[in-house]
Amino acid sequence: MAKKAIVLLAEGFEEVEAVTPIDYLRRAGVEVTTAAVSLFMTVKGARGIKVDADTEIAGIDGGAANWDAVIIPGGMSGAANIAASEEAGKLIKDMAAAGKLVCAICASPAVVLSPLGLLSGKKFTCYPGMEEKVKAGEWSADRVVVDGNIITSRSAGTAGEFAITIIEKLLDGAAAKKIADSVLL
């Protein structure tokens, strides 16, 4: 059975941090669904690129049972919009509690995961300077950090490594290497 991931898209999301994981995971055979965390199915990113979501967060049935991973792109306003969504917060917390992968990049570890209590006692990384907002976690300057079922990364420049790490954890090292090699990462 194919692994499934959901990518949360809110107004102001960082496009590279969303589209790179969507693309790489689909190349690896992961079934990826994009969910709008907004009033509209077409979600505008931080650089004005519009992405049509597959569904809306409010319309998701079954919650964490449907997915193996949740991916939370950064972009300061995108992260803030996800953090403000009760539906997104519930899904993310349920995914973490179920031992599913919770993957956040850029501002999202500090803005989304930390307020949900998901970085408490965990090693993490995020966009430089955002770590100051996290009171109960161990910050690392590494480009991608894995601590249990939490995967965090730094910025748009680390989106490829972030996506490959998600593939490695969802599938295996061989699948991750195949995709990394095919995209010349």
N, C-alpha and C positions, 0 to 999 in steps of 0.2 A: 504494500500500500504506500502510495506517495506521501511524503511528508508535506505538511501544510504550514504556511506562514501568513501572517496578516501584517500589513504595513499601514500605520496610522498616518493620515495626511490631514493637516490642519492649515488654515490660512497662514502664510509666512514660513512654511517648511523650507528647509534647505534642499533644493532640487537634487544635487549630486548625492546627498546622503540618503535620499529616498530611492531615486531611480537606479543607482548602482546596485544596491542589494536586490531590488526587484529584478533587474536584468540578470545578474549573476546567479541568483537562486533559481530563476526560471531556466537558465542554461543548464543548471545541474539537475533539473527535473523536479524541483520543489514546486508545489502548487501555491502560487502567491496571490493573495487577494488584497486589494487596496481598499481601505475604508475611510471615507470622509468623516472627519470630526468637525463638521460645520453644517450650515444650513443648506449648502449646495453640493451637488455631486462633482462639479468641476471646482477643483481647489487650486488657488493661485499661490505659487511659491514665492520665496523671498526675492527672486530675481525676475518675477513677473511671468514665469513659465506656468501654464495651466495644465493640470493633469486631471483627466476624468477618472474618478474613483469607481471601483467595481460595485461598491455598496456603501451604505452609511452606517456609522457606528451604532446608531439607535436601532437599526434593523437587524442586527446580528442575533441569531438565535443560538442557544447552547453555550455561549461564552467560551471559556477556556477549553472545554471538551473538543471543540472543533479545530484547534490549532496546536502545532508543535512549537511555534515561536511567534512572538510579537516583536515588531521592529518599529522603533520610535526615532524618526529623523530629528535633527536639530533645526537650527534657525531659531533665533531668540523668540520671535513672536509665534512661530509654529509650536515651539515647545511650551510656551505659556498658554496657548490655546488648548493644547492637549491636556496640560495640567489642570485647566479650568473645567474640563469635561468630566462629569460624574461617570458617564458610561465608559470612557477611556480608562479612568482610574480604577473602576471596578474590574474591567477586563484585565488590565495589567496586574493588579493584585491577585486576581484569581489565577492567572497564568503562573505567577511566581509561586503561589501556594501549591499549585498542582505540579511544581517541579519542571514546568515548561521553560523554554528559553525566553528570557526577557532581554532584549537587545536595544541599547540606546547610544546615540552618538551626539557629539558636540555639546550643546547646552542641555540636552535632554536628561543626561544622568543627574545633573544638579537641579534642574527645574522640574522634572517629572518624577524620576525615581526616588530622589532623596526625600521629598515631602511625603511620599507614600511609605517611607520607612524601609525601602528596599536596599539601601546602601549601608544600613547600620551593620557594622562589623565586617563589611565587605571591602575588598580592594577594588578600586575603580579608576577610570580616567575620564576626562571631559575636555572641553575647550579650555585653553589656558586662562586662568583667573577665575573660572566658574567654580573651581574646587573650594574656593573660600565660602561658598554658600552651603557646602556640605559639612555638617557638624559631626556626623557619626559614621564616617567611613575612612578608609585608608587610601589616599590619593597616590597615583603612580603617573610618572611622565611617559610610560610606555604608550605606543600608538594604539594598541588594542589590549584590553585586559579582560581575562576570563576569571570569574570567581564563582564556582558552582554553576548555577543556571543563569547567572547575570553576565552579559557581554557588554562592555562599554568601549567607546572609541572617541577620538579627539576632534575630528573636523572633516570637512569635505576632502581634504588631502589624504585622509586615512580610510575613506569609504570603501575602496577596493579591498584592503586588508580586513576591514570590518566584515564585509560580505563573505570573503573567503573563510574567515573564522566561523561565521554562522554556518556555512556549508559543512565545514569540518565537523562541527558539533551536531548538526542535524543528520548528516550522512556519514562521511568518514574522510580520512586524510587523502585517500586516492581520488575521491570525487573533487575535493577542494583543490588538489594539485592539478587535476585535469583542467578545471576552469581557470585557475591562475595561469597555467601555461597557455591556454587557448587565447586569453586576453592579453598575454605578455606582461602580466603583473610582476 
